Amino acid sequence: MVECVSDQANSESELIDKQREITRLCIECGLLLLQHGAESMLVEQLTARVGIALGADQVDSAISSNSLVLTTIIDGRCLTSTRRIVDRGINMHVVTEVQHAVILAEHHLLDRKQLQKKLASIKPLRYPRWLMVAMVALSCACFSKLNGGGWESSLITFLASGGAMYVRQVLTSHQMNPLINFCITAFVATSVSGLLLKIPQLAVTETISMAASVLLLVPGFPLINAIADMFKGHVNTGLARWTMASLLTLATCIGVVAAMIVWDLREWT
């Protein structure tokens, strides 16, 4: 009788440990996705899929702007975990790798320990700083050219947006607040493009270069995620993302206006 009670207690303890491990893996999966810019519905679906693949009967999650609450249900037992979300920057490489890990778990190619190692090994893909600066500058210059600017305007846009992107990356590496980062970057981009327009050799009639040089600060991805969240039922998260994107846009406008006032730039007006 004593042995039966002991075996039952050990079995119960093993089931609790299993559920605790599944809950931890589910919430780590969700955190990786949210920290790197995934939309809320994708997070909800993938955390449920990985939990069921590992043996859970049901996985429920509640997502807010800065936290994730997740509950797993196994044999009628509920276990809930809460984690705070720390923004790590948009990185679709991480989101893709997490999706790949979930698919492998669903096909029983990864057990719990292997999945834990897989998630721990996922690191954000970072391109070299010079490559980011060059590509962003080139894209802004192309926009200037496509919208009626001449080669001089494209050159001004290339220099201004390249310098602004470099400043943005330096500020980001120092953990600068995103709002301050966007404001300073917009100030630099507008200042460089506006002052270059005053040089006689680069004087042009098109002022598209001043607008094109700040295109790198358009918060397109947060706005798309905000709309997607609201359309798919995650209204609170969508509104929070929309508010943050709006604040980033406001910070950009403040930087642009500040540069125009400081350097008396009238070309854009």
HUMODA-V351124 format. One record per residue. RES is the residue in one small letter. PSI is psi as a letter, one per 30 degrees, with the letter a starting at -180 (999 if undefined). Layout:
{{RES/PSI} {RES/PSI}}
//
This chain:
{{m/e} {v/e} {e/e} {c/e} {v/e} {s/e} {d/e} {q/e} {a/e} {n/e} {s/e} {e/e} {s/e} {e/e} {l/e} {i/e} {d/e} {k/e} {q/e} {r/e} {e/e} {i/e} {t/e} {r/e} {l/e} {c/e} {i/f} {e/e} {c/e} {g/e} {l/e} {l/e} {l/e} {l/e} {q/f} {h/g} {g/g} {a/l} {e/l} {s/e} {m/e} {l/e} {v/e} {e/e} {q/e} {l/e} {t/e} {a/e} {r/e} {v/e} {g/e} {i/e} {a/e} {l/f} {g/g} {a/k} {d/e} {q/k} {v/k} {d/k} {s/l} {a/k} {i/k} {s/a} {s/f} {n/g} {s/l} {l/k} {v/k} {l/k} {t/k} {t/k} {i/k} {i/k} {d/h} {g/f} {r/k} {c/k} {l/k} {t/k} {s/k} {t/k} {r/k} {r/k} {i/k} {v/k} {d/k} {r/g} {g/l} {i/k} {n/j} {m/f} {h/e} {v/e} {v/e} {t/e} {e/e} {v/e} {q/e} {h/e} {a/e} {v/e} {i/e} {l/e} {a/e} {e/e} {h/g} {h/h} {l/f} {l/k} {d/a} {r/e} {k/e} {q/e} {l/e} {q/e} {k/e} {k/e} {l/e} {a/f} {s/f} {i/k} {k/k} {p/k} {l/j} {r/k} {y/l} {p/k} {r/e} {w/e} {l/e} {m/e} {v/e} {a/e} {m/e} {v/e} {a/e} {l/e} {s/e} {c/e} {a/e} {c/e} {f/e} {s/e} {k/e} {l/f} {n/h} {g/f} {g/l} {g/a} {w/e} {e/e} {s/e} {s/e} {l/e} {i/e} {t/e} {f/e} {l/e} {a/e} {s/e} {g/e} {g/e} {a/e} {m/e} {y/e} {v/e} {r/e} {q/e} {v/e} {l/e} {t/e} {s/f} {h/g} {q/h} {m/k} {n/k} {p/e} {l/e} {i/e} {n/e} {f/e} {c/e} {i/e} {t/e} {a/e} {f/e} {v/e} {a/e} {t/e} {s/e} {v/e} {s/e} {g/e} {l/e} {l/e} {l/f} {k/f} {i/k} {p/e} {q/f} {l/g} {a/k} {v/l} {t/f} {e/k} {t/g} {i/f} {s/e} {m/e} {a/e} {a/f} {s/f} {v/g} {l/f} {l/f} {l/g} {v/j} {p/i} {g/e} {f/e} {p/e} {l/e} {i/e} {n/e} {a/e} {i/e} {a/e} {d/e} {m/e} {f/f} {k/g} {g/f} {h/i} {v/e} {n/e} {t/e} {g/e} {l/e} {a/e} {r/e} {w/e} {t/e} {m/e} {a/e} {s/e} {l/e} {l/e} {t/e} {l/e} {a/e} {t/e} {c/e} {i/e} {g/e} {v/e} {v/e} {a/e} {a/e} {m/e} {i/e} {v/e} {w/g} {d/h} {l/j} {r/g} {e/e} {w/f} {t/999}}
//
